[in-house]
């Protein structure tokens, strides 16, 4: 087996950046507000809570 960078997928794959993470969080926040959650309450949520709510958007719209 070769141990060169070319064959090692973990050394070649792209790294996650902070800019991309902020863009994802902002997009998820806007999606949640678009589903009907008040913006003030969405701002108090952590990114993890926002992601968990977006997993089942049908439940959000039915509870509002």
mmCIF file as Biopython writes it, N, C-alpha, C and O atoms, coordinates in Angstrom:
data_model
#
loop_
_atom_site.group_PDB
_atom_site.id
_atom_site.type_symbol
_atom_site.label_atom_id
_atom_site.label_alt_id
_atom_site.label_comp_id
_atom_site.label_asym_id
_atom_site.label_entity_id
_atom_site.label_seq_id
_atom_site.pdbx_PDB_ins_code
_atom_site.Cartn_x
_atom_site.Cartn_y
_atom_site.Cartn_z
_atom_site.occupancy
_atom_site.B_iso_or_equiv
_atom_site.auth_seq_id
_atom_site.auth_asym_id
_atom_site.pdbx_PDB_model_num
ATOM 1   N N  . UNK A ? 1  ? 0.828   -1.182 0.000  1.0 0.0 1  A 1 
ATOM 2   C CA . UNK A ? 1  ? 0.000   0.000  0.000  1.0 0.0 1  A 1 
ATOM 3   C C  . UNK A ? 1  ? 0.877   1.251  0.000  1.0 0.0 1  A 1 
ATOM 4   O O  . UNK A ? 1  ? 1.908   1.316  0.669  1.0 0.0 1  A 1 
ATOM 5   N N  . UNK A ? 2  ? 0.445   2.208  -0.747 1.0 0.0 2  A 1 
ATOM 6   C CA . UNK A ? 2  ? 1.175   3.459  -0.836 1.0 0.0 2  A 1 
ATOM 7   C C  . UNK A ? 2  ? 0.649   4.445  0.199  1.0 0.0 2  A 1 
ATOM 8   O O  . UNK A ? 2  ? -0.538  4.436  0.525  1.0 0.0 2  A 1 
ATOM 9   N N  . UNK A ? 3  ? 1.509   5.272  0.702  1.0 0.0 3  A 1 
ATOM 10  C CA . UNK A ? 3  ? 1.098   6.252  1.701  1.0 0.0 3  A 1 
ATOM 11  C C  . UNK A ? 3  ? 1.276   7.679  1.188  1.0 0.0 3  A 1 
ATOM 12  O O  . UNK A ? 3  ? 1.465   8.605  1.976  1.0 0.0 3  A 1 
ATOM 13  N N  . UNK A ? 4  ? 1.215   7.855  -0.120 1.0 0.0 4  A 1 
ATOM 14  C CA . UNK A ? 4  ? 1.382   9.189  -0.667 1.0 0.0 4  A 1 
ATOM 15  C C  . UNK A ? 4  ? 0.134   10.023 -0.448 1.0 0.0 4  A 1 
ATOM 16  O O  . UNK A ? 4  ? -0.935  9.492  -0.149 1.0 0.0 4  A 1 
ATOM 17  N N  . UNK A ? 5  ? 0.275   11.313 -0.598 1.0 0.0 5  A 1 
ATOM 18  C CA . UNK A ? 5  ? -0.863  12.227 -0.442 1.0 0.0 5  A 1 
ATOM 19  C C  . UNK A ? 5  ? -1.924  11.938 -1.493 1.0 0.0 5  A 1 
ATOM 20  O O  . UNK A ? 5  ? -3.120  12.064 -1.227 1.0 0.0 5  A 1 
ATOM 21  N N  . UNK A ? 6  ? -1.487  11.551 -2.681 1.0 0.0 6  A 1 
ATOM 22  C CA . UNK A ? 6  ? -2.432  11.283 -3.758 1.0 0.0 6  A 1 
ATOM 23  C C  . UNK A ? 6  ? -3.420  10.188 -3.384 1.0 0.0 6  A 1 
ATOM 24  O O  . UNK A ? 6  ? -4.598  10.270 -3.730 1.0 0.0 6  A 1 
ATOM 25  N N  . UNK A ? 7  ? -2.954  9.173  -2.687 1.0 0.0 7  A 1 
ATOM 26  C CA . UNK A ? 7  ? -3.828  8.045  -2.352 1.0 0.0 7  A 1 
ATOM 27  C C  . UNK A ? 7  ? -4.538  8.210  -1.011 1.0 0.0 7  A 1 
ATOM 28  O O  . UNK A ? 7  ? -5.492  7.485  -0.727 1.0 0.0 7  A 1 
ATOM 29  N N  . UNK A ? 8  ? -4.091  9.147  -0.187 1.0 0.0 8  A 1 
ATOM 30  C CA . UNK A ? 8  ? -4.705  9.331  1.122  1.0 0.0 8  A 1 
ATOM 31  C C  . UNK A ? 8  ? -5.837  10.347 1.014  1.0 0.0 8  A 1 
ATOM 32  O O  . UNK A ? 8  ? -5.587  11.551 0.964  1.0 0.0 8  A 1 
ATOM 33  N N  . UNK A ? 9  ? -7.055  9.878  0.978  1.0 0.0 9  A 1 
ATOM 34  C CA . UNK A ? 9  ? -8.237  10.714 0.773  1.0 0.0 9  A 1 
ATOM 35  C C  . UNK A ? 9  ? -8.378  11.769 1.873  1.0 0.0 9  A 1 
ATOM 36  O O  . UNK A ? 9  ? -8.838  12.879 1.605  1.0 0.0 9  A 1 
ATOM 37  N N  . UNK A ? 10 ? -7.994  11.438 3.094  1.0 0.0 10 A 1 
ATOM 38  C CA . UNK A ? 10 ? -8.164  12.357 4.211  1.0 0.0 10 A 1 
ATOM 39  C C  . UNK A ? 10 ? -7.271  13.584 4.091  1.0 0.0 10 A 1 
ATOM 40  O O  . UNK A ? 10 ? -7.613  14.641 4.622  1.0 0.0 10 A 1 
ATOM 41  N N  . UNK A ? 11 ? -6.142  13.472 3.410  1.0 0.0 11 A 1 
ATOM 42  C CA . UNK A ? 11 ? -5.254  14.613 3.242  1.0 0.0 11 A 1 
ATOM 43  C C  . UNK A ? 11 ? -5.657  15.477 2.055  1.0 0.0 11 A 1 
ATOM 44  O O  . UNK A ? 11 ? -5.218  16.623 1.958  1.0 0.0 11 A 1 
ATOM 45  N N  . UNK A ? 12 ? -6.477  14.960 1.158  1.0 0.0 12 A 1 
ATOM 46  C CA . UNK A ? 12 ? -6.827  15.660 -0.063 1.0 0.0 12 A 1 
ATOM 47  C C  . UNK A ? 12 ? -8.194  16.330 0.040  1.0 0.0 12 A 1 
ATOM 48  O O  . UNK A ? 12 ? -8.452  17.301 -0.673 1.0 0.0 12 A 1 
ATOM 49  N N  . UNK A ? 13 ? -9.059  15.845 0.891  1.0 0.0 13 A 1 
ATOM 50  C CA . UNK A ? 13 ? -10.429 16.359 0.925  1.0 0.0 13 A 1 
ATOM 51  C C  . UNK A ? 13 ? -10.463 17.801 1.420  1.0 0.0 13 A 1 
ATOM 52  O O  . UNK A ? 13 ? -9.605  18.198 2.209  1.0 0.0 13 A 1 
ATOM 53  N N  . UNK A ? 14 ? -11.450 18.603 0.965  1.0 0.0 14 A 1 
ATOM 54  C CA . UNK A ? 14 ? -11.503 20.019 1.335  1.0 0.0 14 A 1 
ATOM 55  C C  . UNK A ? 14 ? -11.813 20.218 2.814  1.0 0.0 14 A 1 
ATOM 56  O O  . UNK A ? 14 ? -12.519 19.420 3.430  1.0 0.0 14 A 1 
ATOM 57  N N  . UNK A ? 15 ? -11.279 21.283 3.361  1.0 0.0 15 A 1 
ATOM 58  C CA . UNK A ? 15 ? -11.486 21.615 4.771  1.0 0.0 15 A 1 
ATOM 59  C C  . UNK A ? 15 ? -12.708 22.520 4.907  1.0 0.0 15 A 1 
ATOM 60  O O  . UNK A ? 15 ? -13.011 23.300 4.004  1.0 0.0 15 A 1 
ATOM 61  N N  . UNK A ? 16 ? -13.406 22.417 6.034  1.0 0.0 16 A 1 
ATOM 62  C CA . UNK A ? 16 ? -14.530 23.303 6.301  1.0 0.0 16 A 1 
ATOM 63  C C  . UNK A ? 16 ? -13.978 24.650 6.774  1.0 0.0 16 A 1 
ATOM 64  O O  . UNK A ? 16 ? -12.982 24.706 7.494  1.0 0.0 16 A 1 
ATOM 65  N N  . UNK A ? 17 ? -14.633 25.723 6.363  1.0 0.0 17 A 1 
ATOM 66  C CA . UNK A ? 17 ? -14.178 27.053 6.743  1.0 0.0 17 A 1 
ATOM 67  C C  . UNK A ? 17 ? -15.230 27.740 7.602  1.0 0.0 17 A 1 
ATOM 68  O O  . UNK A ? 17 ? -16.406 27.379 7.576  1.0 0.0 17 A 1 
ATOM 69  N N  . UNK A ? 18 ? -14.788 28.732 8.361  1.0 0.0 18 A 1 
ATOM 70  C CA . UNK A ? 18 ? -15.705 29.482 9.208  1.0 0.0 18 A 1 
ATOM 71  C C  . UNK A ? 18 ? -16.703 30.277 8.413  1.0 0.0 18 A 1 
ATOM 72  O O  . UNK A ? 18 ? -17.854 30.429 8.824  1.0 0.0 18 A 1 
ATOM 73  N N  . UNK A ? 19 ? -16.271 30.795 7.261  1.0 0.0 19 A 1 
ATOM 74  C CA . UNK A ? 19 ? -17.166 31.579 6.405  1.0 0.0 19 A 1 
ATOM 75  C C  . UNK A ? 19 ? -18.325 30.724 5.913  1.0 0.0 19 A 1 
ATOM 76  O O  . UNK A ? 19 ? -19.478 31.154 5.946  1.0 0.0 19 A 1 
ATOM 77  N N  . UNK A ? 20 ? -18.021 29.527 5.463  1.0 0.0 20 A 1 
ATOM 78  C CA . UNK A ? 20 ? -19.069 28.630 4.968  1.0 0.0 20 A 1 
ATOM 79  C C  . UNK A ? 20 ? -20.029 28.256 6.095  1.0 0.0 20 A 1 
ATOM 80  O O  . UNK A ? 20 ? -21.233 28.134 5.873  1.0 0.0 20 A 1 
ATOM 81  N N  . UNK A ? 21 ? -19.493 28.075 7.305  1.0 0.0 21 A 1 
ATOM 82  C CA . UNK A ? 21 ? -20.338 27.714 8.443  1.0 0.0 21 A 1 
ATOM 83  C C  . UNK A ? 21 ? -21.307 28.853 8.767  1.0 0.0 21 A 1 
ATOM 84  O O  . UNK A ? 21 ? -22.486 28.610 9.022  1.0 0.0 21 A 1 
ATOM 85  N N  . UNK A ? 22 ? -20.809 30.102 8.759  1.0 0.0 22 A 1 
ATOM 86  C CA . UNK A ? 22 ? -21.682 31.248 9.025  1.0 0.0 22 A 1 
ATOM 87  C C  . UNK A ? 22 ? -22.758 31.378 7.952  1.0 0.0 22 A 1 
ATOM 88  O O  . UNK A ? 22 ? -23.897 31.734 8.255  1.0 0.0 22 A 1 
ATOM 89  N N  . UNK A ? 23 ? -22.406 31.094 6.709  1.0 0.0 23 A 1 
ATOM 90  C CA . UNK A ? 23 ? -23.392 31.154 5.631  1.0 0.0 23 A 1 
ATOM 91  C C  . UNK A ? 23 ? -24.471 30.096 5.821  1.0 0.0 23 A 1 
ATOM 92  O O  . UNK A ? 23 ? -25.651 30.366 5.598  1.0 0.0 23 A 1 
ATOM 93  N N  . UNK A ? 24 ? -24.074 28.894 6.231  1.0 0.0 24 A 1 
ATOM 94  C CA . UNK A ? 24 ? -25.054 27.827 6.468  1.0 0.0 24 A 1 
ATOM 95  C C  . UNK A ? 24 ? -25.992 28.192 7.611  1.0 0.0 24 A 1 
ATOM 96  O O  . UNK A ? 24 ? -27.203 27.991 7.515  1.0 0.0 24 A 1 
ATOM 97  N N  . UNK A ? 25 ? -25.428 28.731 8.700  1.0 0.0 25 A 1 
ATOM 98  C CA . UNK A ? 25 ? -26.246 29.094 9.857  1.0 0.0 25 A 1 
ATOM 99  C C  . UNK A ? 25 ? -27.241 30.188 9.481  1.0 0.0 25 A 1 
ATOM 100 O O  . UNK A ? 25 ? -28.403 30.140 9.885  1.0 0.0 25 A 1 
ATOM 101 N N  . UNK A ? 26 ? -26.784 31.177 8.705  1.0 0.0 26 A 1 
ATOM 102 C CA . UNK A ? 26 ? -27.671 32.270 8.285  1.0 0.0 26 A 1 
ATOM 103 C C  . UNK A ? 26 ? -28.781 31.764 7.382  1.0 0.0 26 A 1 
ATOM 104 O O  . UNK A ? 26 ? -29.928 32.194 7.510  1.0 0.0 26 A 1 
ATOM 105 N N  . UNK A ? 27 ? -28.455 30.852 6.467  1.0 0.0 27 A 1 
ATOM 106 C CA . UNK A ? 27 ? -29.464 30.296 5.565  1.0 0.0 27 A 1 
ATOM 107 C C  . UNK A ? 27 ? -30.490 29.481 6.348  1.0 0.0 27 A 1 
ATOM 108 O O  . UNK A ? 27 ? -31.686 29.558 6.068  1.0 0.0 27 A 1 
ATOM 109 N N  . UNK A ? 28 ? -30.029 28.699 7.329  1.0 0.0 28 A 1 
ATOM 110 C CA . UNK A ? 28 ? -30.935 27.905 8.135  1.0 0.0 28 A 1 
ATOM 111 C C  . UNK A ? 28 ? -31.840 28.801 8.985  1.0 0.0 28 A 1 
ATOM 112 O O  . UNK A ? 28 ? -33.021 28.508 9.170  1.0 0.0 28 A 1 
ATOM 113 N N  . UNK A ? 29 ? -31.267 29.901 9.503  1.0 0.0 29 A 1 
ATOM 114 C CA . UNK A ? 29 ? -32.048 30.852 10.282 1.0 0.0 29 A 1 
ATOM 115 C C  . UNK A ? 29 ? -33.155 31.465 9.420  1.0 0.0 29 A 1 
ATOM 116 O O  . UNK A ? 29 ? -34.304 31.558 9.849  1.0 0.0 29 A 1 
ATOM 117 N N  . UNK A ? 30 ? -32.799 31.881 8.203  1.0 0.0 30 A 1 
ATOM 118 C CA . UNK A ? 30 ? -33.797 32.476 7.305  1.0 0.0 30 A 1 
ATOM 119 C C  . UNK A ? 30 ? -34.872 31.466 6.916  1.0 0.0 30 A 1 
ATOM 120 O O  . UNK A ? 30 ? -36.037 31.832 6.759  1.0 0.0 30 A 1 
ATOM 121 N N  . UNK A ? 31 ? -34.492 30.206 6.760  1.0 0.0 31 A 1 
ATOM 122 C CA . UNK A ? 31 ? -35.459 29.167 6.424  1.0 0.0 31 A 1 
ATOM 123 C C  . UNK A ? 31 ? -36.445 28.968 7.574  1.0 0.0 31 A 1 
ATOM 124 O O  . UNK A ? 31 ? -37.638 28.763 7.349  1.0 0.0 31 A 1 
ATOM 125 N N  . UNK A ? 32 ? -35.938 29.029 8.808  1.0 0.0 32 A 1 
ATOM 126 C CA . UNK A ? 32 ? -36.789 28.851 9.982  1.0 0.0 32 A 1 
ATOM 127 C C  . UNK A ? 32 ? -37.761 30.020 10.121 1.0 0.0 32 A 1 
ATOM 128 O O  . UNK A ? 32 ? -38.934 29.818 10.436 1.0 0.0 32 A 1 
ATOM 129 N N  . UNK A ? 33 ? -37.278 31.236 9.890  1.0 0.0 33 A 1 
ATOM 130 C CA . UNK A ? 33 ? -38.146 32.408 9.950  1.0 0.0 33 A 1 
ATOM 131 C C  . UNK A ? 33 ? -39.190 32.333 8.838  1.0 0.0 33 A 1 
ATOM 132 O O  . UNK A ? 33 ? -40.338 32.730 9.039  1.0 0.0 33 A 1 
ATOM 133 N N  . UNK A ? 34 ? -38.807 31.835 7.690  1.0 0.0 34 A 1 
ATOM 134 C CA . UNK A ? 34 ? -39.739 31.683 6.585  1.0 0.0 34 A 1 
ATOM 135 C C  . UNK A ? 34 ? -40.840 30.679 6.868  1.0 0.0 34 A 1 
ATOM 136 O O  . UNK A ? 34 ? -41.927 30.769 6.297  1.0 0.0 34 A 1 
ATOM 137 N N  . UNK A ? 35 ? -40.568 29.729 7.739  1.0 0.0 35 A 1 
ATOM 138 C CA . UNK A ? 35 ? -41.581 28.735 8.098  1.0 0.0 35 A 1 
ATOM 139 C C  . UNK A ? 35 ? -42.592 29.276 9.110  1.0 0.0 35 A 1 
ATOM 140 O O  . UNK A ? 35 ? -43.616 28.643 9.370  1.0 0.0 35 A 1 
ATOM 141 N N  . UNK A ? 36 ? -42.298 30.464 9.686  1.0 0.0 36 A 1 
ATOM 142 C CA . UNK A ? 36 ? -43.287 31.070 10.572 1.0 0.0 36 A 1 
ATOM 143 C C  . UNK A ? 36 ? -42.844 31.262 12.001 1.0 0.0 36 A 1 
ATOM 144 O O  . UNK A ? 36 ? -43.620 31.770 12.810 1.0 0.0 36 A 1 
ATOM 145 N N  . UNK A ? 37 ? -41.632 30.878 12.349 1.0 0.0 37 A 1 
ATOM 146 C CA . UNK A ? 37 ? -41.134 31.113 13.706 1.0 0.0 37 A 1 
ATOM 147 C C  . UNK A ? 37 ? -40.808 32.603 13.828 1.0 0.0 37 A 1 
ATOM 148 O O  . UNK A ? 37 ? -40.168 33.154 12.932 1.0 0.0 37 A 1 
ATOM 149 N N  . UNK A ? 38 ? -41.225 33.274 14.906 1.0 0.0 38 A 1 
ATOM 150 C CA . UNK A ? 38 ? -40.895 34.692 15.074 1.0 0.0 38 A 1 
ATOM 151 C C  . UNK A ? 38 ? -39.376 34.906 15.114 1.0 0.0 38 A 1 
ATOM 152 O O  . UNK A ? 38 ? -38.640 34.111 15.700 1.0 0.0 38 A 1 
ATOM 153 N N  . UNK A ? 39 ? -38.927 35.985 14.485 1.0 0.0 39 A 1 
ATOM 154 C CA . UNK A ? 39 ? -37.487 36.240 14.373 1.0 0.0 39 A 1 
ATOM 155 C C  . UNK A ? 39 ? -36.842 36.438 15.743 1.0 0.0 39 A 1 
ATOM 156 O O  . UNK A ? 39 ? -35.699 36.029 15.951 1.0 0.0 39 A 1 
ATOM 157 N N  . UNK A ? 40 ? -37.559 37.057 16.674 1.0 0.0 40 A 1 
ATOM 158 C CA . UNK A ? 40 ? -37.002 37.299 18.007 1.0 0.0 40 A 1 
ATOM 159 C C  . UNK A ? 40 ? -36.710 35.985 18.728 1.0 0.0 40 A 1 
ATOM 160 O O  . UNK A ? 40 ? -35.677 35.850 19.383 1.0 0.0 40 A 1 
ATOM 161 N N  . UNK A ? 41 ? -37.617 35.024 18.608 1.0 0.0 41 A 1 
ATOM 162 C CA . UNK A ? 41 ? -37.389 33.749 19.290 1.0 0.0 41 A 1 
ATOM 163 C C  . UNK A ? 41 ? -36.338 32.907 18.568 1.0 0.0 41 A 1 
ATOM 164 O O  . UNK A ? 41 ? -35.625 32.124 19.195 1.0 0.0 41 A 1 
ATOM 165 N N  . UNK A ? 42 ? -36.247 33.072 17.243 1.0 0.0 42 A 1 
ATOM 166 C CA . UNK A ? 42 ? -35.240 32.329 16.492 1.0 0.0 42 A 1 
ATOM 167 C C  . UNK A ? 42 ? -33.836 32.831 16.797 1.0 0.0 42 A 1 
ATOM 168 O O  . UNK A ? 42 ? -32.882 32.053 16.769 1.0 0.0 42 A 1 
ATOM 169 N N  . UNK A ? 43 ? -33.698 34.129 17.092 1.0 0.0 43 A 1 
ATOM 170 C CA . UNK A ? 43 ? -32.383 34.689 17.420 1.0 0.0 43 A 1 
ATOM 171 C C  . UNK A ? 43 ? -31.855 34.151 18.747 1.0 0.0 43 A 1 
ATOM 172 O O  . UNK A ? 43 ? -30.643 34.069 18.947 1.0 0.0 43 A 1 
ATOM 173 N N  . UNK A ? 44 ? -32.757 33.785 19.648 1.0 0.0 44 A 1 
ATOM 174 C CA . UNK A ? 44 ? -32.338 33.249 20.945 1.0 0.0 44 A 1 
ATOM 175 C C  . UNK A ? 44 ? -31.904 31.791 20.862 1.0 0.0 44 A 1 
ATOM 176 O O  . UNK A ? 44 ? -31.279 31.278 21.790 1.0 0.0 44 A 1 
ATOM 177 N N  . UNK A ? 45 ? -32.230 31.119 19.759 1.0 0.0 45 A 1 
ATOM 178 C CA . UNK A ? 45 ? -31.895 29.701 19.609 1.0 0.0 45 A 1 
ATOM 179 C C  . UNK A ? 45 ? -30.439 29.525 19.195 1.0 0.0 45 A 1 
ATOM 180 O O  . UNK A ? 45 ? -29.851 30.375 18.527 1.0 0.0 45 A 1 
ATOM 181 N N  . UNK A ? 46 ? -29.882 28.401 19.612 1.0 0.0 46 A 1 
ATOM 182 C CA . UNK A ? 46 ? -28.528 28.061 19.169 1.0 0.0 46 A 1 
ATOM 183 C C  . UNK A ? 46 ? -28.623 27.431 17.772 1.0 0.0 46 A 1 
ATOM 184 O O  . UNK A ? 46 ? -29.695 26.975 17.373 1.0 0.0 46 A 1 
ATOM 185 N N  . UNK A ? 47 ? -27.511 27.403 17.032 1.0 0.0 47 A 1 
ATOM 186 C CA . UNK A ? 47 ? -27.533 26.771 15.719 1.0 0.0 47 A 1 
ATOM 187 C C  . UNK A ? 47 ? -27.976 25.309 15.766 1.0 0.0 47 A 1 
ATOM 188 O O  . UNK A ? 47 ? -28.612 24.818 14.833 1.0 0.0 47 A 1 
ATOM 189 N N  . UNK A ? 48 ? -27.641 24.624 16.843 1.0 0.0 48 A 1 
ATOM 190 C CA . UNK A ? 48 ? -28.036 23.217 16.972 1.0 0.0 48 A 1 
ATOM 191 C C  . UNK A ? 48 ? -29.551 23.092 17.108 1.0 0.0 48 A 1 
ATOM 192 O O  . UNK A ? 48 ? -30.155 22.188 16.529 1.0 0.0 48 A 1 
ATOM 193 N N  . UNK A ? 49 ? -30.166 23.997 17.871 1.0 0.0 49 A 1 
ATOM 194 C CA . UNK A ? 49 ? -31.621 23.969 18.027 1.0 0.0 49 A 1 
ATOM 195 C C  . UNK A ? 49 ? -32.313 24.283 16.699 1.0 0.0 49 A 1 
ATOM 196 O O  . UNK A ? 49 ? -33.340 23.688 16.371 1.0 0.0 49 A 1 
ATOM 197 N N  . UNK A ? 50 ? -31.750 25.214 15.946 1.0 0.0 50 A 1 
ATOM 198 C CA . UNK A ? 50 ? -32.326 25.564 14.644 1.0 0.0 50 A 1 
ATOM 199 C C  . UNK A ? 50 ? -32.277 24.370 13.705 1.0 0.0 50 A 1 
ATOM 200 O O  . UNK A ? 50 ? -33.256 24.074 13.019 1.0 0.0 50 A 1 
ATOM 201 N N  . UNK A ? 51 ? -31.136 23.682 13.671 1.0 0.0 51 A 1 
ATOM 202 C CA . UNK A ? 51 ? -31.008 22.492 12.812 1.0 0.0 51 A 1 
ATOM 203 C C  . UNK A ? 51 ? -31.998 21.421 13.205 1.0 0.0 51 A 1 
ATOM 204 O O  . UNK A ? 51 ? -32.596 20.778 12.342 1.0 0.0 51 A 1 
ATOM 205 N N  . UNK A ? 52 ? -32.179 21.218 14.508 1.0 0.0 52 A 1 
ATOM 206 C CA . UNK A ? 52 ? -33.113 20.186 14.969 1.0 0.0 52 A 1 
ATOM 207 C C  . UNK A ? 52 ? -34.553 20.519 14.570 1.0 0.0 52 A 1 
ATOM 208 O O  . UNK A ? 52 ? -35.320 19.617 14.233 1.0 0.0 52 A 1 
ATOM 209 N N  . UNK A ? 53 ? -34.930 21.797 14.602 1.0 0.0 53 A 1 
ATOM 210 C CA . UNK A ? 53 ? -36.279 22.178 14.187 1.0 0.0 53 A 1 
ATOM 211 C C  . UNK A ? 53 ? -36.471 22.002 12.686 1.0 0.0 53 A 1 
ATOM 212 O O  . UNK A ? 53 ? -37.555 21.637 12.232 1.0 0.0 53 A 1 
ATOM 213 N N  . UNK A ? 54 ? -35.422 22.261 11.919 1.0 0.0 54 A 1 
ATOM 214 C CA . UNK A ? 54 ? -35.535 22.158 10.465 1.0 0.0 54 A 1 
ATOM 215 C C  . UNK A ? 54 ? -35.559 20.714 9.969  1.0 0.0 54 A 1 
ATOM 216 O O  . UNK A ? 54 ? -35.847 20.468 8.798  1.0 0.0 54 A 1 
ATOM 217 N N  . UNK A ? 55 ? -35.260 19.763 10.843 1.0 0.0 55 A 1 
ATOM 218 C CA . UNK A ? 55 ? -35.295 18.361 10.415 1.0 0.0 55 A 1 
ATOM 219 C C  . UNK A ? 55 ? -36.714 17.933 10.062 1.0 0.0 55 A 1 
ATOM 220 O O  . UNK A ? 55 ? -36.916 17.108 9.172  1.0 0.0 55 A 1 
ATOM 221 N N  . UNK A ? 56 ? -37.692 18.497 10.762 1.0 0.0 56 A 1 
ATOM 222 C CA . UNK A ? 56 ? -39.099 18.153 10.509 1.0 0.0 56 A 1 
ATOM 223 C C  . UNK A ? 56 ? -39.907 19.435 10.356 1.0 0.0 56 A 1 
ATOM 224 O O  . UNK A ? 56 ? -40.605 19.838 11.287 1.0 0.0 56 A 1 
ATOM 225 N N  . UNK A ? 57 ? -39.824 20.086 9.185  1.0 0.0 57 A 1 
ATOM 226 C CA . UNK A ? 57 ? -40.510 21.362 9.009  1.0 0.0 57 A 1 
ATOM 227 C C  . UNK A ? 57 ? -42.028 21.259 9.018  1.0 0.0 57 A 1 
ATOM 228 O O  . UNK A ? 57 ? -42.712 22.244 9.296  1.0 0.0 57 A 1 
ATOM 229 N N  . UNK A ? 58 ? -42.557 20.093 8.720  1.0 0.0 58 A 1 
ATOM 230 C CA . UNK A ? 58 ? -44.011 19.928 8.708  1.0 0.0 58 A 1 
ATOM 231 C C  . UNK A ? 58 ? -44.586 20.109 10.113 1.0 0.0 58 A 1 
ATOM 232 O O  . UNK A ? 58 ? -45.685 20.639 10.273 1.0 0.0 58 A 1 
ATOM 233 N N  . UNK A ? 59 ? -43.836 19.663 11.139 1.0 0.0 59 A 1 
ATOM 234 C CA . UNK A ? 59 ? -44.304 19.819 12.516 1.0 0.0 59 A 1 
ATOM 235 C C  . UNK A ? 59 ? -44.311 21.288 12.933 1.0 0.0 59 A 1 
ATOM 236 O O  . UNK A ? 59 ? -45.150 21.703 13.732 1.0 0.0 59 A 1 
ATOM 237 N N  . UNK A ? 60 ? -43.376 22.078 12.394 1.0 0.0 60 A 1 
ATOM 238 C CA . UNK A ? 60 ? -43.315 23.503 12.744 1.0 0.0 60 A 1 
ATOM 239 C C  . UNK A ? 60 ? -44.554 24.213 12.217 1.0 0.0 60 A 1 
ATOM 240 O O  . UNK A ? 60 ? -45.199 24.965 12.948 1.0 0.0 60 A 1 
ATOM 241 N N  . UNK A ? 61 ? -44.890 23.979 10.958 1.0 0.0 61 A 1 
ATOM 242 C CA . UNK A ? 61 ? -46.020 24.677 10.362 1.0 0.0 61 A 1 
ATOM 243 C C  . UNK A ? 61 ? -47.347 24.232 10.968 1.0 0.0 61 A 1 
ATOM 244 O O  . UNK A ? 61 ? -48.292 25.019 11.010 1.0 0.0 61 A 1 
ATOM 245 N N  . UNK A ? 62 ? -47.439 23.002 11.435 1.0 0.0 62 A 1 
ATOM 246 C CA . UNK A ? 62 ? -48.688 22.524 12.014 1.0 0.0 62 A 1 
ATOM 247 C C  . UNK A ? 62 ? -48.858 23.029 13.443 1.0 0.0 62 A 1 
ATOM 248 O O  . UNK A ? 62 ? -49.990 23.139 13.914 1.0 0.0 62 A 1 
ATOM 249 N N  . UNK A ? 63 ? -47.760 23.342 14.153 1.0 0.0 63 A 1 
ATOM 250 C CA . UNK A ? 63 ? -47.875 23.786 15.521 1.0 0.0 63 A 1 
ATOM 251 C C  . UNK A ? 63 ? -48.121 25.290 15.640 1.0 0.0 63 A 1 
ATOM 252 O O  . UNK A ? 63 ? -48.473 25.778 16.714 1.0 0.0 63 A 1 
ATOM 253 N N  . UNK A ? 64 ? -47.938 26.024 14.543 1.0 0.0 64 A 1 
ATOM 254 C CA . UNK A ? 64 ? -48.117 27.489 14.603 1.0 0.0 64 A 1 
ATOM 255 C C  . UNK A ? 64 ? -49.549 27.874 14.423 1.0 0.0 64 A 1 
ATOM 256 O O  . UNK A ? 64 ? -49.876 29.061 14.446 1.0 0.0 64 A 1 
#
